[in-house]
Amino acid sequence: MSGGNWLQEITGQSKSIIGMVHLPALPGTPLYDTDNGMTGIRDWVNRDLDAL
């Protein structure tokens, strides 16, 4: 990319907002919530997205 604002070159927008969604423990990790499973992870992520 040549000079200028690299983010503008990527998004085509003059101003951009970058957000991050945090995931809880995933399957195979010690703190994974087997009771709620992947549905619990999806619900967790949706709450984070709503907050953004």
Contact map, one row per residue, 1 for C-alpha under 8 A:
1110010010000000000000000000000000000000000000000000
1111000000000000000000000000000000000000000000000000
1111110000000000000000000000000000000000000000000000
0111110000000000000000000000000000000000000000000000
0011111110000000000000000000000000000000000000000000
1011111111000000000000000000000000000000000000000000
0000111111110001000000000000000000000000000000000000
0000111111111111000000000000000000000000000000000000
1000111111111000000000000000000000000000000000000000
0000011111110000000000000000000000000000000000000000
0000001111111001000000000000000000000000000000000000
0000001111111100000000000000000000000000000000000000
0000000110111111000000000000000000000000000000000000
0000000100011111000000000000000000000000000000000000
0000000100001111100000000000000000000000000000000000
0000001100101111110000000000000000000000000000000000
0000000000000011111000000000000000000000000000000000
0000000000000001111100000000000000000000000000000000
0000000000000000111110000000000000000000000000000001
0000000000000000011111000000000000000000000000000000
0000000000000000001111100000000000000000000010011000
0000000000000000000111110000000000000000000010010000
0000000000000000000011111100000000000000100110000000
0000000000000000000001111100000100000000100100000000
0000000000000000000000111110111110000000000000000000
0000000000000000000000111111101100000000100000000000
0000000000000000000000001111100101001000000000000000
0000000000000000000000000111110100000000000000000000
0000000000000000000000001111111100000000000000000000
0000000000000000000000001001111100000000000000000000
0000000000000000000000001100111110000000000000000000
0000000000000000000000011111111111001000000000000000
0000000000000000000000001000001111111001000000000000
0000000000000000000000000010000111111000000000000000
0000000000000000000000000000000011111000000000000000
0000000000000000000000000000000011111111100000000000
0000000000000000000000000010000111111111100000000000
0000000000000000000000000000000000011111110000000000
0000000000000000000000000000000000011111111000000000
0000000000000000000000000000000010011111111100000000
0000000000000000000000110100000000011111111110000000
0000000000000000000000000000000000000111111111000000
0000000000000000000000000000000000000011111111100000
0000000000000000000000110000000000000001111111110000
0000000000000000000011100000000000000000111111111000
0000000000000000000000000000000000000000011111111100
0000000000000000000000000000000000000000001111111110
0000000000000000000011000000000000000000000111111111
0000000000000000000010000000000000000000000011111111
0000000000000000000000000000000000000000000001111111
0000000000000000000000000000000000000000000000111111
0000000000000000001000000000000000000000000000011111
